């Protein structure tokens, strides 16, 4: 069996012109290796290693997302929107518009599936939603005013609205 593998390794390949072009592109990609030329503020040419640059950054923080979503946004809404079964539809309308915002425009389809999870939203989107709710609370606004604040932000960002 090992003898057969050697024969496969040594097998000649007939490459088309397109195959050769693809291989040349792949070989050129090997030359880059995460470095990029850039010009700094003094107009000097510098080489930056993109991988090392990313290592110092916090790309995502699950703990912070959890805190913002559950102990921030969700708690503020739960504590300040009208309670009770009779206000369930009011809360749902506000939540849907809020979810369009924190899910960057993702809306529920006809089956009620959004295809995006607000608990995994970008931190900056959660912070923007919390800011909207905090402003609403400080003005002692109505649920319709909160809905319109989310509506306006979705309009500004061209996300559209939940149907």
Buried (B, 14 or more C-beta within 10 A) or exposed (E): EEEEEEEEEEEEEEEEEEEEEEEEEEEEEEEEEEEEEEEEEEEEEEEEEEEEEEEEEEEEEEEBBEEBBEEBBBEBBEEBBEEEEEEEEBBEBBBBBBBBBBBEEBBBEEEEEBEBEBEEBEBEBBBBBBEBBEEBBEEEBEBEEBBBBBBEBBEEBEBEBBE
